[in-house]
Amino acid sequence: MLPEEAAAYVNKCFNGEPASCTYACPFNMDIRSFMEKAARGRWLAAYRELRNAVIFPAIVSALCDQPCRSYCQRADVGDEALAVRDLEEAVIRLTKSRKPENYFIPAKSGRVAVVGAGPAALSCALLLAQKKFAVTIFEKEAVWGGSLRRHPKFPEFDEEFAIQLSDVDIEFRYNNEIKELEALSSYDAVYVATGKNGDSFGLLPDWNAELYSTSVSGVFLGGELVGKTLIEAIAQGGVASKIIEGYFLSGSIKKQPEPDRSKRLRFLRRKDLEKKPLVLKSGDVYSEEEARAEASRCLLCDCDYCEAGCEMLNYYKKKPKKIGLEVHTDSMAASTVSPKTITRETYSCNICGYCKSVCPEGVDIGALLQFSRADRFNQNKNIPAYHDYWLRELDFYSGEGFFAAPPRGKRTCTHAFFPGCRLGAGEPGYVVKSYDYLAEKFDAGLILGCCGAPAYWAGDNNRLDSNISLLRQSWEKLGRPVMVLACAYCKYIFSLFMPEIPCVSIYEIMGEDGSVRPVSYFDEAAVFDPCAARNDIKMQAGVRRIAGRAGVKIEELEQPNRCCGFGGHISLANPDLYDIITANRAEASDKPYIVYCANCRDVFFQKNKSSAHILALIFGIEQRATTLQEKKANSLEVKRIMMKKLSGEDFTPQKPPWDELSLSMPRLLREELDRQLIIEDDLKEAIWMAEASGDKFINDAEGVCQCSMVKPALTYWVQYKKNGPLLYEVRNAYCHRIKFIKED
């Protein structure tokens, strides 16, 4: 994986970048940081933030026309923009000591001549002197200040120059007019800032506006001389100092990075924000209390929509760009075992698209982690146990559970019902009755199978491609019908990998059919829209029409289309996070839920959240929770019924030798095994192998046995007691990723 491949997913993220006001500031001052410090009364820290940015704070705060205020996002919510200049003035007055900071830095060998002693020249000279370059200022007048000497506040400005220049070693040569640059030939670099209409020594026509350079090597121009405003000239002096420093260090002139001023237009979406009016001054300058109050109005603008809303990002507290870096780092590790910087996090994502939906730039962390999963799988750095059950389930639905047929007596059809793998697993009647409904309206066939989501989430692209090929071939054999889907995620997978197949939601069809008269399970309910239906307006509208005909008063969730927790199959990778997400979704409303995703229905059953599938309202089918083993049996029952209905053939499921075993176990144990994704067939196989081989531990006193079964991804352990021929009582069972080798 190349660094840019991972970075491409997160490059547009501007979390941690400067706020819009900073992009408007000529000095690029971190106004957000300045305001945060001022709001806490940290006056010295706020002053240093100001001084380090603007060089001469008392001058700049007095003269700046505050372009930052035009891009203050407090104004975007109807309040007046922050009083930045007034706050800067207050911070200056409230700072007890404005003495410049001094750091020990070895003297540099470069000698710089600065022509002029106005604010632009002084800003460049001061910053170069702080870096310990030898600086000499040549000024034709007897004092510093340039054009500022005519300003009524010059006494204050004069004091500011004195304060800021008090701790650097600069040689001033007043009453020394430079008429020819040859007079400065002994200097290694020259910065000419002679003010508006000043002498440019004939170099202005070829001045490079990006590099500040001229046709004479080592000579630079800047300030009002090149047409800048006074504030721009001071800011430019800071940039010029960096260019000259780089010239000394490398011998070449390099453009300094400039902020993208267009980003000042990057405003964040605001909702339910408390209005705070401008704090008025009781005197000429804000008091300490007033300054803190005004600074506290700052929204500290930074984009954190994805972090604030996504439980996974909040759980790990990592920034999107850091995640992008770690995805690449793990991919490039030489070992087949990842350094685990981000392994569990990679498999803790629901891949639900929520982060992308709330991000102003459409940054999709789920897509990045999905990319990481596929990369890990290809490099054999994946964690097979996290997805083993689901991949085996996919193989079942693509194999023994698969069935495709046109209407009875026909070879093709105009429509084909694809219920997905989980709908009939939870309740066979949903599939059978839905098909009967469609068969009355259309020339409808049927495809029973899985869309391939388990392989997609596992990053197993080969398995996914094989499943997609099976579905596409079946569709073509049926005459390329319109696919009628009952699962939003199936519809999403079809759009991603089989866009040529026309698809429609059965809920859209039923919603437009006035003859569909559902029963009412609830007087009031909230519709829980699955994450995959986020952009499917027609599907969402169809469900609401159906619920409305049932007489249900619908409540809309504040945050619709949030993943129920099932997405990405994160329950084994991060069970704690899974519990947080599922609990949050169940508690999003105190009303019962109407759902139209079989996975959402199962999650809410587990959480004891009152809910009903929309098909339950339509067909009046009683809801009940089902175990994983029952789901498998239900799927085979759906195939048996539909095969008989469409082809007239009988279906007999495959029966492995351990199928004849009968198991009993406590209800709580069965629920725990379901949580661990251990189904009854796994236990039967382990017991059958142990009984057939005698490879087991036996407690003679109680007759309790313990056996193990090693599979490619997991090792299963079962504690059981034989209660009769083929009858076994399971006392306990579990699985883990540890493998062991038996020696002779």
VEXBAKE-862793 format. One record per residue (C-alpha): residue in one letter; x, y, z. Coordinates in steps of 0.25 Angstrom, whole numbers, plus 5000, padded with zeros to 4 digits. Example, Ala and Ser with C-alpha at 12.3 -4.5 7.8 and 13.67 -1.06 7.14 Angstrom:
BEGIN
a504949825031
s505549965029
% end
This chain:
BEGIN
m500050005000
l500650144996
p500550255006
e499650334997
e498650224995
a498250225010
a498450375011
a497450404999
y496350365008
v496650465018
n497350585011
k496150665011
c495950665026
f496150795032
n496050755047
g497150825054
e497350925043
p497251075046
a495851135047
s495251225036
c495651355043
t497151315043
y497151285028
a496651435026
c497751485036
p498951545028
f499851495039
n499151355040
m498951375055
d498251255062
i497151335067
r496451215072
s497651185082
f497651335085
m496251345089
e496251215097
k497451265105
a496751405107
a495451335111
r496251265123
g496851395127
r498251345123
w498751485118
l500251455117
a499951335108
a498951405100
y499951525098
r501051435094
e500051365083
l499751505078
r501251555078
n501851435072
a500851445060
v500751595058
i502151645063
f501751785067
p500451755075
a500151895080
i500251945066
v499551845058
s498351835068
a498251985066
l498351995051
c497751855046
d496451865039
q496051735044
p495751645032
c495651535041
r494251585046
s493651575033
y493851425034
c493551405049
q492551285050
r491851345062
a491251445052
d490751325044
v489751295055
g489251435056
d490151495066
e491151605064
a492551565061
l493551555072
a494251695075
v495651645072
r496351775072
d495751815085
l496151685091
e497551695086
e497651835092
a497051775106
v498051665106
i499251765103
r498751845115
l498551725124
t499851665121
k500751705133
s502151695126
r502251705111
k503751685111
p504151595099
e504551455101
n505951425099
y506551285095
f508051245094
i508351225080
p509751215074
a510051335065
k509851315050
s510951355040
g510051425030
r510051575030
v508751655026
a508651795022
v507251855023
v506951985016
g505852065023
a505452075037
g503952065035
p503051955041
a503251865029
a504751875030
l504751865045
s503851745045
c504851665036
a506051715043
l505451675057
l505151535053
l506551515046
a507251575058
q506451475067
k507051365059
k508451425062
f508751475048
a509551605048
v508651715044
t508951855040
i507851955038
f508152075029
e507152195030
k507252325023
e506452395035
a506952415049
v505952325055
w505152195052
g503652185049
g503552225034
s502152265030
l501652235044
r502352355049
r501152445044
h500152355051
p499552425063
k499752305072
f501252295068
p501752315083
e501052185086
f501652125073
d502952175077
e502852105090
e502451975084
f503651975075
a504552005087
i503951885094
q504051785083
l505451825079
s505951835093
d506551695094
v507151675080
d508551725075
i508251815063
e509251925058
f508452045054
r509152145044
y508252265044
n508452385035
n509052285025
e508352285012
i508752175002
k508752224988
e509452104981
l509351954985
e510851944983
a511052014996
l510451885002
s511351784995
s511951735007
y510651685012
d510151545009
a508651585007
v507951715006
y506451745009
v505951875003
a504751935010
t504852085007
g503352105008
k502252164998
n502952224986
g504252194992
d505552164985
s505552024979
f506952044972
g506252004959
l505851864963
l504351884965
p504051844950
d504651704951
w504251684966
n503751534968
a502451544977
e502551404981
l504051404985
y504151554988
s505451534980
t506051624969
s506951614957
v508151644967
s508551514975
g508251534990
v507451654988
f505951654993
l504851764993
g503651775001
g502651865009
e501951985004
l503051994993
v502351884986
g500951934987
k500551865000
t499651925011
l500351965024
i499851835031
e500151745019
a501551815019
i501751775034
a501251635031
q502151625019
g503351655027
g503151525034
v503051445021
a504351515016
s505151475028
k504851335026
i505151345011
i506551405014
e506751305025
g506551195015
y507451265005
f508551265016
l508351115019
s508251055005
g508751164996
s507451154988
i506151244989
k504951164992
k503451204992
q502951205006
p501651125008
e500451215008
p499051185014
d497951155005
r497051285006
s495851215000
k495751135013
r495251255020
l493951225013
r493951085020
f492751105030
l492250995039
r490750955040
r490251015053
k488950955060
d488350995073
l489451085077
e489251185089
k489251325084
k490251415091
p490151565088
l491451655087
v492051695100
l492051845101
k493151925108
s492851995121
g494052085118
d495152115107
v495651975108
y495051845113
s495151805127
e495751675131
e494351615133
e493851675120
a495051625112
r494851485117
a493351495114
e493551545100
a494651435097
s493751325102
r492751365091
c493751295082
l493251165076
l494651115075
c494251065061
d494750935058
c494150815050
d493850695059
y492550645053
c493050505051
e493750495064
a492550555072
g491550465065
c492250335063
e492450245075
m493650175069
l494350295066
n494050355080
y494450215086
y495850225080
k495950375080
k496850375068
k496750485057
p496450445043
k497850475037
k498450395048
i497650275045
g498050295030
l499550295034
e499350175043
v498650095032
h499850115024
t500850085035
d500149945038
s500049915023
m501549935021
a502049855033
a502949745028
s502349635037
t501049555033
v500549595047
s500149745047
p500849835058
k499449855063
t499450005063
i498050005058
t497649855056
r496549855065
e496049985061
t496049945047
y495049835050
s494249925060
c493650005049
n492149985045
i492550035031
c491150105031
g491550235024
y491150325035
c492450395036
k492350435021
s490950475022
v491250585033
c492650625028
p492650755020
e493750705011
g493150565010
v494250495017
d493950345018
i494650275030
g493850145027
a494350145013
l495750155018
l495650045028
q494949955018
f496149985009
s497049945020
r496249815023
a496349775008
d497849805009
r498049725021
f497249605015
n498149605003
q499449615012
n498949505021
k498949605032
n497449595035
i496849535048
p496049415042
a495249395055
y494649525054
h493849485041
d493949335041
y492549315045
w491949415035
l492749355024
r492349215027
e490949265027
l491149335013
d491649205008
f490349135013
y489449235006
s490249224993
g490249074994
e489248995001
g488349115004
f488349164990
f487149154980
a486749234968
a485549204959
p484649274950
p483049264952
r482549124951
g482449074937
k483349194931
r484749214928
t484949364930
c484249474938
t484049624938
h484349634953
a485049544963
f484949554978
f486249554986
p485949555000
g487349555005
c487949445015
r487449495028
l485949525025
g485449385024
a486449335034
g485749415045
e484349385040
p484049295027
g482649355026
y483249495022
v483849435009
v482749345006
k481649445007
s482449555001
y482749464989
d481249434988
y480949584988
l481949604977
a481449484968
e480049544968
k480549684962
f481749634954
d482249524946
a483149494958
g484349394960
l485249384972
i486649374976
l486949324990
g488449364994
c489349465001
c489749594995
g491149574999
a491249675010
p492049575020
a493149565010
y493149715007
w493249745022
a494349635024
g495149695012
d495049555005
n494949614991
n495149474984
r493949414992
l493149544989
d493449534974
s493049394974
n491749424981
i491449544971
s491749454959
l490749354965
l489649454966
r489949524953
q489849384945
s488549354952
w487949494948
e488449474934
k487849334934
l486449384938
g486449484927
r487049604934
p485849644942
v485649764951
m486149714965
v485149744976
l485949754989
a485549745003
c486849795010
a487449925009
y488849875010
c488649774999
k488149894990
y489449964994
i490349844990
f489549834977
s489849974974
l491349964977
f491649834970
m490449804960
p490049944956
e489549894943
i488449814950
p487149904952
c486649894966
v485449944974
s485049924988
i483849844992
y483449955002
e483450054990
i482449964983
m481649934995
g481650084999
e481050124985
d479950014986
g478750064993
s478249914994
v479349885004
r478549905017
p479449875029
v479049845043
s479449935055
y480449885065
f480650015072
d479850145073
e481150225073
a482550185068
a483850235062
v484350185049
f485750135050
d486350155036
p487550065034
c488850125031
a488850075016
a487550145013
r488250275016
n488150325002
d486950244998
i485750344999
k484750254992
m485050135001
q484850225013
a483650285008
g482950155005
v483150105019
r482550225024
r481350215015
i481150075019
a481250105034
g480250225032
r479250135026
a479350055039
g478950175047
v480250185054
k480650325058
i482050335054
e483250405061
e484450435054
l485850405061
e486750525063
q487850455056
p487250365045
n488050255038
r489050225049
c489550075049
c488849985059
g490249925062
f490149805053
g490849865041
g492349825039
h492149705048
i492849775059
s492249695071
l493449595072
a494549705069
n494049795080
p492849745088
d492949865098
l492749965086
y491649885080
d490949885093
i491050035094
i490550055079
t489349965081
a488950025094
n489050165088
r488150125076
a487150055085
e487050175094
a486950275083
s485450285085
d484550235096
k483550195085
p483550055079
y484250045066
i483750005053
v484849945045
y485049895031
c486449835032
a486449685038
n487849715045
c487249845052
r486049755056
d487049645062
v487849755069
f486649815076
f486149675080
q487449655087
k487349795094
n485849765098
k485449885090
s484049885086
s484049875071
a483349815059
h483749795044
i482949865035
l482549735028
a481949695042
l481049805040
i480649765026
f480449615028
g480049615043
i481149515046
e481549505061
q482949545064
r483949455072
a485349445075
t486149335068
t487449265071
l488549255061
q488249105059
e486749145057
k487149245047
k487949135039
a486749045040
n485749155035
s486649185023
l486549035019
e485049035021
v484849165012
k485649085001
r484748965003
i483449045002
m483949124990
m484549014983
k483248934984
k482449064980
l483249104968
s483848974962
g482948864968
e484248794974
d484448744988
f485648794995
t486348715005
p487448785013
q488848715015
k489048645028
p490448625033
p490648505043
w490548585055
d489148645051
e488548525058
l489048575072
s488048645081
l488548745091
s487948815103
m488548935110
p488149045119
r487449165113
l488549265118
l489649175112
r488949175099
e488849325099
e490349345102
l490749245091
d489849325081
r490649445086
q491949375083
l491349325069
i491449185073
i490349105067
e489748965072
d490348905059
d491748935064
l491548875077
k490948745071
e492148735062
a493048745073
i492348645082
w492148545071
m493648555067
a494048535082
e493048415084
a493548355071
s495048365074
g495048355089
d495848485089
k495248555101
f495448575116
i494548505125
n494148535140
d493848395144
a493148435157
e492048525149
g492148465136
v492448605130
c493348605118
q494148725111
c494548725097
s495148815087
m495048835072
v496148915064
k495648985052
p496449075043
a496049205050
l495549155064
t495749055074
y494449005081
w494248945094
v493048875099
q492748815113
y491548715112
k490948595119
k490348485111
n488848465116
g488448355107
p488648295093
l488948415084
l488448515095
y489448605101
e489448715112
v490348835109
r490848895122
n491748995116
a492449035103
y493349145097
c494349175086
h495649245085
r496749275074
i497849195081
k498249075073
f498948955080
i499748845074
k499648705079
e500848615081
d500948465080
% end
